[in-house]
């Protein structure tokens, strides 16, 4: 995966406010490293935030610290998710579609690295290209469209041989169907390090 520095992007015409830091190549040969574990949690649509926070706090307790990316499928859902998350004791930040200038990006990245921000919430579009190689946990609030999308998203953690985990929250009336669809993605991508958690409170 070729990476480009801010200086290189500026020299190549991205101007003073580049918001793309890393490019990702699509390839049928892509695979998830063995250092990444995979889990899906069945829960209600109305308690996804509670389940996510509970899981995150457990990871934080085990490791002493935790940093996570949360992918929301729709921009309109970010505000709702943030509203619910605001009631929890987690230092978080949302990434929207606005272009982030270099100084703001560096400040944001520094805060995320040193723990002033523990969790970043965004969509695939708003986070695309940003390099968070230090993040250990990725949460998906919906099942990805297909196996290729899952590989791209899962590639956000476990970089450079680091351990990581991808956690998918599956809610709604069609969760059994979605769980089956996700398991087929696992199988297609030769993913075997899987944990299943039924956290339904219905």
C-alpha positions as CSV (number, residue, x, y, z in Angstrom):
1,X,0.0,0.0,0.0
2,X,1.9,3.1,-1.2
3,X,1.9,6.0,1.4
4,X,2.4,9.6,0.6
5,X,3.6,12.3,2.9
6,X,1.8,15.6,3.3
7,X,4.8,17.3,1.6
8,X,4.6,14.9,-1.4
9,X,0.9,15.5,-1.8
10,X,1.4,19.3,-1.8
11,X,4.1,19.0,-4.4
12,X,1.9,16.9,-6.6
13,X,-0.9,19.5,-6.7
14,X,-3.1,18.7,-3.7
15,X,-2.7,22.2,-2.4
16,X,-2.7,23.3,1.2
17,X,-5.6,21.2,2.4
18,X,-5.1,17.6,1.3
19,X,-7.4,15.1,3.0
20,X,-6.0,12.0,1.5
21,X,-2.9,10.6,3.1
22,X,-2.8,7.0,2.0
23,X,-3.9,5.3,-1.2
24,X,-5.3,1.8,-1.2
25,X,-5.0,-0.6,-4.1
26,X,-7.9,-3.0,-4.8
27,X,-6.7,-6.5,-5.5
28,X,-8.2,-10.0,-5.6
29,X,-5.1,-11.1,-3.8
30,X,-5.8,-8.9,-0.7
31,X,-6.0,-10.8,2.5
32,X,-6.4,-10.0,6.2
33,X,-3.3,-10.7,8.3
34,X,-3.5,-13.5,10.8
35,X,-2.8,-11.0,13.5
36,X,-6.3,-9.7,13.2
37,X,-9.2,-11.4,15.1
38,X,-12.8,-11.1,14.0
39,X,-16.0,-11.0,16.0
40,X,-19.6,-10.2,15.4
41,X,-22.1,-9.3,18.0
42,X,-25.8,-9.8,17.6
43,X,-27.7,-7.0,19.4
44,X,-30.7,-4.8,19.1
45,X,-30.7,-1.7,16.8
46,X,-31.5,0.4,19.9
47,X,-28.6,-0.8,22.0
48,X,-25.7,-0.9,19.5
49,X,-24.0,2.1,21.2
50,X,-24.2,0.4,24.6
51,X,-22.9,-2.9,23.3
52,X,-20.0,-1.1,21.5
53,X,-19.1,0.9,24.6
54,X,-19.2,-2.2,26.8
55,X,-16.9,-4.0,24.4
56,X,-14.5,-1.0,24.1
57,X,-14.3,-0.6,27.8
58,X,-13.4,-4.3,28.2
59,X,-10.6,-3.9,25.6
60,X,-9.4,-0.8,27.4
61,X,-9.3,-2.6,30.7
62,X,-7.4,-5.5,29.3
63,X,-4.8,-3.4,27.4
64,X,-4.6,-0.4,29.7
65,X,-5.6,1.8,26.8
66,X,-7.5,1.5,23.6
67,X,-8.0,3.4,20.3
68,X,-10.8,2.6,17.9
69,X,-12.3,3.5,14.6
70,X,-16.1,3.2,14.2
71,X,-17.5,3.0,10.7
72,X,-21.1,4.3,10.2
73,X,-22.7,3.5,6.8
74,X,-24.6,6.7,6.4
75,X,-23.6,10.3,7.2
76,X,-27.0,11.0,8.6
77,X,-26.5,8.3,11.3
78,X,-23.2,9.9,12.6
79,X,-25.1,12.6,14.5
80,X,-27.4,10.2,16.1
81,X,-24.5,7.9,17.0
82,X,-22.6,10.9,18.4
83,X,-25.6,12.0,20.4
84,X,-25.8,8.6,22.1
85,X,-22.1,8.3,22.6
86,X,-21.9,11.8,24.2
87,X,-23.6,10.2,27.3
88,X,-20.7,7.8,27.7
89,X,-17.3,8.4,29.3
90,X,-15.3,8.0,26.1
91,X,-13.2,10.7,24.4
92,X,-14.4,10.7,20.9
93,X,-14.4,12.7,17.7
94,X,-16.5,12.5,14.5
95,X,-15.1,13.0,11.0
96,X,-17.4,14.6,8.5
97,X,-17.0,15.5,4.8
98,X,-15.2,18.8,5.4
99,X,-11.7,19.0,4.1
100,X,-9.1,19.0,7.0
101,X,-6.2,21.3,6.5
102,X,-2.6,20.1,7.4
103,X,-2.4,21.8,10.8
104,X,-5.8,20.6,11.9
105,X,-5.0,17.1,10.7
106,X,-1.6,17.0,12.5
107,X,-3.3,18.2,15.7
108,X,-6.1,15.7,15.4
109,X,-3.6,12.8,14.7
110,X,-1.5,13.8,17.7
111,X,-4.5,13.8,20.0
112,X,-5.6,10.4,18.7
113,X,-2.1,9.0,19.2
114,X,-1.6,10.2,22.7
115,X,-5.1,9.2,23.9
116,X,-6.8,12.7,24.1
117,X,-9.1,11.1,21.5
118,X,-9.9,7.4,22.1
119,X,-12.5,6.8,19.4
120,X,-13.0,8.2,15.9
121,X,-16.4,7.9,14.2
122,X,-16.9,8.3,10.5
123,X,-18.0,6.8,7.2
124,X,-15.8,4.9,4.7
125,X,-15.8,8.1,2.6
126,X,-14.8,10.5,5.4
127,X,-12.0,8.3,6.7
128,X,-10.8,7.1,3.3
129,X,-7.1,7.8,2.9
130,X,-6.3,8.7,6.5
131,X,-3.6,6.6,8.0
132,X,-4.3,5.4,11.6
133,X,-1.7,2.6,11.8
134,X,-1.7,2.7,15.6
135,X,-5.4,1.8,15.9
136,X,-6.1,-1.6,17.4
137,X,-9.9,-2.0,17.1
138,X,-12.3,-1.4,14.3
139,X,-16.1,-1.4,14.8
140,X,-18.5,-1.8,11.9
141,X,-22.1,-0.8,12.8
142,X,-23.5,-2.6,9.7
143,X,-22.4,-5.7,7.8
144,X,-20.3,-4.6,4.7
145,X,-21.8,-4.9,1.2
146,X,-19.4,-7.6,0.2
147,X,-16.1,-9.4,1.0
148,X,-14.0,-6.8,-0.8
149,X,-15.4,-4.0,1.3
150,X,-14.8,-6.0,4.4
151,X,-11.2,-6.5,3.4
152,X,-10.7,-2.8,2.8
153,X,-12.2,-1.9,6.2
154,X,-10.4,-4.7,8.1
155,X,-7.2,-3.4,6.6
156,X,-7.4,-0.4,8.9
157,X,-6.1,-2.4,11.9
158,X,-3.3,-4.9,12.4
159,X,-0.9,-3.0,10.2
160,X,2.8,-3.8,10.1
161,X,2.4,-7.0,12.1
162,X,0.5,-5.4,14.9
163,X,-2.4,-7.3,16.5
164,X,-5.9,-5.9,15.8
165,X,-9.6,-6.9,15.9
166,X,-12.6,-6.2,13.7
167,X,-16.0,-6.2,15.5
168,X,-19.2,-6.1,13.5
169,X,-22.5,-5.1,15.3
170,X,-25.5,-6.9,13.7
171,X,-28.9,-5.7,14.7
172,X,-32.4,-5.5,13.3
173,X,-35.0,-8.1,12.2
174,X,-32.7,-9.5,9.5
175,X,-29.7,-10.1,11.8
176,X,-29.7,-13.9,11.2
177,X,-29.6,-13.3,7.5
178,X,-26.9,-10.7,7.9
179,X,-24.9,-12.9,10.1
180,X,-25.0,-15.6,7.5
181,X,-23.9,-13.2,4.9
182,X,-21.0,-12.1,7.0
183,X,-19.9,-15.7,7.7
184,X,-19.9,-16.3,3.9
185,X,-17.5,-13.3,3.6
186,X,-15.3,-14.8,6.3
187,X,-15.2,-18.1,4.4
188,X,-14.6,-16.5,1.0
189,X,-11.6,-14.6,2.5
190,X,-10.3,-17.6,4.4
191,X,-10.9,-16.0,7.8
192,X,-11.0,-18.5,10.6
193,X,-10.1,-16.5,13.7
194,X,-13.8,-15.7,14.5
195,X,-15.7,-15.1,17.7
196,X,-19.6,-15.0,17.8
197,X,-21.3,-13.1,20.6
198,X,-25.1,-13.0,21.1
199,X,-25.9,-9.9,23.1
200,X,-29.6,-9.6,22.2
201,X,-31.7,-7.9,24.8
202,X,-34.9,-8.3,22.9
